[in-house]
Amino acid sequence: EPPQTWDEFKQVAEFFTRPADKRYGCALLTGRGYDSLVMGFQNLFWVYGGSWGDPTTCETSCMVNSDGAIEALRFMKELMASSPAGGSDMDYGKTMEVFRNGSAAMAMNYFAFFPGLVKDMGDKVGFFTMPGKNGKCAISLGGQGFSVSAKVSPAQQELAKQFIAWFQTKPVQEQWITKPAGFTANEAILTSAEFRAKTPYNGPFAASMDSLQDFWNVPVYNELLAAAQRQIGEALDGKIDAKAALDALAKEHEVILKDAGLAK
């Protein structure tokens, strides 16, 4: 059965890693462009006890660089030994590429990419929820939600709100889920046997919803993200130890949040 913990995931990855045959156990999200490395690392970071900081005070010290967070980063670096060449720098497309061509037995990615896998591979591909640790599972929230611009007229804002309200109604959502990558957060639909049976990945998708967590949702999001991508990437590349990388990241995040007036 699929691995339920990160330790089991590592065991399965090591089993399938056969460099002489150019076969490897896993392809993780580690790309340095935009956000893929952070989105991949978070799945380990949180269950090992890491945190981006206190959402109220924006304190980051002893959270970003906690013992658990350091252990998570070191563990992720160990997983690179079971990845194809370039495994420490794979974006969303690259993980799908090495999985499709048979180089990697397991691949990490968002559900939105999975309709294409089923179309190409049929019943040769299976899906499972993100592994956990000590009974805890945490999964990176992905995708772009609706938003209403404060820069448009009140009339336009009202129209946008009406559209969002319409889109969220159950009849519309029931139509939406029939489209490729048309996922939903409607609880009645998620818990239905019909939804879970519709595709081979709908069941794991529904099971993942209660474990979603997010990165910083603040105006300086991009600055925080860029710092995290850089520091975590240097640790995966072996340029700096995991502890040194996360110590530096905690300080860098603290400065960014203070400069933005979000932390004291």
C-alpha positions as CSV (number, residue, x, y, z in Angstrom):
1,E,0.0,0.0,0.0
2,P,1.1,3.6,-0.4
3,P,3.5,5.0,2.3
4,Q,1.6,6.7,5.1
5,T,4.6,8.3,6.8
6,W,7.7,10.0,5.6
7,D,9.9,7.2,6.9
8,E,7.9,4.7,4.9
9,F,8.1,7.0,1.9
10,K,11.9,7.0,2.2
11,Q,11.9,3.2,2.4
12,V,9.9,2.8,-0.7
13,A,12.0,5.4,-2.6
14,E,15.2,3.6,-1.6
15,F,13.7,0.3,-2.8
16,F,13.0,1.6,-6.3
17,T,16.3,3.5,-6.6
18,R,18.5,1.6,-9.1
19,P,20.9,4.0,-10.7
20,A,22.4,1.3,-13.0
21,D,19.0,1.1,-14.6
22,K,18.4,4.8,-14.5
23,R,15.4,4.3,-12.1
24,Y,14.8,6.3,-9.0
25,G,12.4,6.3,-6.1
26,C,11.0,9.8,-6.0
27,A,10.8,13.3,-7.5
28,L,10.0,16.0,-5.1
29,L,9.1,19.7,-5.6
30,T,12.4,21.4,-5.3
31,G,12.5,24.0,-8.1
32,R,14.0,27.4,-7.5
33,G,11.6,29.3,-9.8
34,Y,8.9,31.1,-7.9
35,D,7.5,28.7,-5.2
36,S,7.9,25.0,-5.9
37,L,10.7,24.4,-3.4
38,V,8.8,26.0,-0.5
39,M,5.6,24.3,-1.5
40,G,7.4,20.9,-1.5
41,F,9.4,21.5,1.7
42,Q,6.3,22.6,3.7
43,N,4.8,19.1,3.6
44,L,7.7,17.9,5.7
45,F,8.5,21.1,7.6
46,W,5.1,21.3,9.3
47,V,4.8,17.6,10.4
48,Y,8.3,17.7,11.8
49,G,7.3,20.6,14.0
50,G,8.4,23.6,12.0
51,S,6.4,26.8,11.7
52,W,6.8,30.0,9.6
53,G,6.1,32.0,12.7
54,D,3.4,33.3,15.1
55,P,0.6,34.7,13.0
56,T,-0.3,37.2,15.7
57,T,3.2,38.6,16.6
58,C,5.0,37.5,13.4
59,E,7.8,36.1,15.6
60,T,9.9,33.7,13.6
61,S,12.8,32.7,15.9
62,C,12.8,29.1,17.3
63,M,10.0,28.3,14.8
64,V,11.5,28.6,11.3
65,N,14.7,27.1,12.8
66,S,13.3,24.8,15.4
67,D,14.9,21.4,15.9
68,G,12.1,19.7,14.1
69,A,12.4,22.1,11.1
70,I,16.1,21.4,10.9
71,E,15.4,17.7,11.0
72,A,12.9,18.0,8.2
73,L,15.3,19.8,5.9
74,R,18.0,17.3,6.6
75,F,15.6,14.5,5.9
76,M,14.5,16.1,2.6
77,K,18.1,16.4,1.6
78,E,18.5,12.6,2.3
79,L,15.6,11.9,-0.1
80,M,17.6,13.6,-2.9
81,A,19.7,10.4,-3.0
82,S,16.6,8.6,-4.3
83,S,15.9,11.2,-7.0
84,P,16.9,11.4,-10.6
85,A,19.7,13.7,-11.7
86,G,18.8,17.3,-10.9
87,G,16.4,16.1,-8.2
88,S,17.3,19.0,-5.9
89,D,16.0,21.5,-8.5
90,M,12.7,20.2,-10.0
91,D,9.7,22.3,-10.6
92,Y,6.1,21.2,-11.2
93,G,6.6,20.3,-14.8
94,K,9.9,18.4,-14.2
95,T,8.5,16.1,-11.6
96,M,5.7,15.2,-14.0
97,E,8.2,14.6,-16.8
98,V,10.5,12.2,-14.8
99,F,7.4,10.3,-13.5
100,R,5.9,10.0,-17.0
101,N,9.1,8.7,-18.6
102,G,9.6,6.1,-15.9
103,S,12.6,7.6,-14.2
104,A,10.9,8.1,-10.9
105,A,8.5,5.7,-9.1
106,M,6.8,8.4,-7.0
107,A,6.3,12.1,-7.7
108,M,5.0,15.0,-5.6
109,N,2.7,17.5,-7.2
110,Y,-0.6,19.3,-7.0
111,F,-3.9,17.5,-7.9
112,A,-4.4,20.0,-10.8
113,F,-1.7,18.1,-12.7
114,F,-3.2,14.7,-12.3
115,P,-6.0,14.6,-15.0
116,G,-3.2,14.6,-17.6
117,L,-1.4,11.7,-15.9
118,V,-4.6,9.6,-16.0
119,K,-5.1,10.5,-19.6
120,D,-1.6,9.4,-20.5
121,M,-1.0,6.5,-18.2
122,G,-4.5,5.1,-17.3
123,D,-4.4,2.5,-14.6
124,K,-0.6,2.5,-14.5
125,V,-0.7,5.4,-12.1
126,G,-2.2,5.6,-8.6
127,F,-2.6,8.5,-6.1
128,F,-2.2,8.9,-2.4
129,T,-2.3,11.7,0.2
130,M,0.9,13.3,1.4
131,P,2.7,11.2,4.0
132,G,2.8,12.3,7.6
133,K,4.7,11.9,10.8
134,N,3.6,11.0,14.4
135,G,0.0,10.9,13.3
136,K,0.1,14.4,11.8
137,C,-0.4,15.3,8.1
138,A,0.1,18.8,6.7
139,I,-0.3,19.7,3.0
140,S,0.7,22.9,1.2
141,L,-2.4,24.8,0.1
142,G,-2.2,25.5,-3.7
143,G,-4.1,27.3,-6.4
144,Q,-5.4,30.8,-6.7
145,G,-8.6,31.8,-5.1
146,F,-11.1,34.4,-6.2
147,S,-10.4,38.0,-5.1
148,V,-12.2,41.3,-5.4
149,S,-10.1,44.3,-6.3
150,A,-10.5,47.4,-4.1
151,K,-9.4,49.5,-7.0
152,V,-12.5,49.0,-9.1
153,S,-15.9,50.7,-8.6
154,P,-18.3,49.6,-5.9
155,A,-20.7,48.4,-8.6
156,Q,-18.0,46.2,-10.1
157,Q,-17.1,44.9,-6.7
158,E,-20.7,43.9,-6.1
159,L,-20.9,42.1,-9.5
160,A,-17.7,40.2,-8.5
161,K,-19.2,39.2,-5.2
162,Q,-22.4,38.0,-6.9
163,F,-20.3,35.9,-9.3
164,I,-18.4,34.3,-6.5
165,A,-21.6,33.6,-4.6
166,W,-23.1,32.0,-7.8
167,F,-20.0,29.9,-8.5
168,Q,-20.1,28.5,-5.0
169,T,-23.6,27.2,-5.2
170,K,-23.9,23.4,-5.2
171,P,-25.5,23.0,-8.6
172,V,-22.7,25.0,-10.2
173,Q,-20.1,23.1,-8.3
174,E,-21.6,19.9,-9.4
175,Q,-21.0,21.0,-13.0
176,W,-17.6,22.4,-12.2
177,I,-16.2,19.0,-10.9
178,T,-17.0,17.4,-14.3
179,K,-14.2,19.4,-15.9
180,P,-10.6,18.4,-15.9
181,A,-9.0,19.6,-12.6
182,G,-12.4,21.0,-11.6
183,F,-12.0,20.5,-7.9
184,T,-14.3,21.7,-5.1
185,A,-14.3,22.6,-1.4
186,N,-18.1,22.0,-1.1
187,E,-18.3,19.6,1.8
188,A,-21.5,17.9,0.6
189,I,-19.9,17.0,-2.7
190,L,-16.5,16.1,-1.2
191,T,-18.0,13.6,1.1
192,S,-20.2,12.0,-1.5
193,A,-19.4,8.5,-2.9
194,E,-20.1,9.8,-6.4
195,F,-17.4,12.4,-6.2
196,R,-14.8,10.0,-4.8
197,A,-15.5,7.4,-7.5
198,K,-15.4,9.9,-10.4
199,T,-11.6,9.8,-10.8
200,P,-8.8,7.8,-9.2
201,Y,-7.5,11.0,-7.5
202,N,-10.7,12.5,-6.1
203,G,-10.6,10.3,-3.0
204,P,-7.1,11.4,-2.0
205,F,-8.1,15.0,-2.9
206,A,-11.1,14.9,-0.5
207,A,-9.0,13.2,2.2
208,S,-6.4,16.0,1.9
209,M,-8.6,19.0,2.4
210,D,-8.6,19.0,6.2
211,S,-4.8,18.9,6.3
212,L,-4.2,22.0,4.2
213,Q,-1.9,24.8,5.5
214,D,-0.6,27.9,4.0
215,F,2.5,30.0,3.7
216,W,2.5,33.6,5.0
217,N,-0.5,35.5,3.6
218,V,0.8,39.0,3.9
219,P,1.7,41.9,1.5
220,V,5.4,40.9,1.7
221,Y,4.6,37.4,0.7
222,N,7.0,37.5,-2.3
223,E,9.9,38.8,-0.2
224,L,9.4,36.0,2.4
225,L,9.1,33.4,-0.3
226,A,12.2,34.5,-2.2
227,A,14.3,34.3,1.0
228,A,12.9,30.8,1.8
229,Q,13.6,29.5,-1.7
230,R,17.2,30.8,-1.6
231,Q,18.1,29.6,1.9
232,I,16.4,26.2,1.7
233,G,17.9,25.7,-1.8
234,E,21.4,26.3,-0.6
235,A,20.9,23.6,2.1
236,L,19.6,21.1,-0.5
237,D,22.6,21.9,-2.7
238,G,25.0,21.2,0.1
239,K,26.4,24.8,0.2
240,I,25.3,25.3,3.8
241,D,24.1,23.0,6.6
242,A,20.4,22.8,7.3
243,K,20.7,24.5,10.7
244,A,22.7,27.4,9.3
245,A,20.3,27.8,6.5
246,L,17.2,28.0,8.7
247,D,18.9,30.1,11.3
248,A,19.7,32.6,8.5
249,L,16.2,32.3,7.2
250,A,14.6,33.0,10.5
251,K,16.6,36.2,10.8
252,E,15.9,37.3,7.3
253,H,12.2,36.7,7.7
254,E,12.3,38.7,10.9
255,V,13.8,41.7,9.2
256,I,11.3,41.5,6.3
257,L,8.4,41.4,8.7
258,K,9.7,44.2,10.8
259,D,10.4,46.4,7.8
260,A,6.8,45.8,6.7
261,G,5.5,46.9,10.2
262,L,4.1,43.4,10.9
263,A,6.5,42.5,13.7
264,K,8.0,44.4,16.6
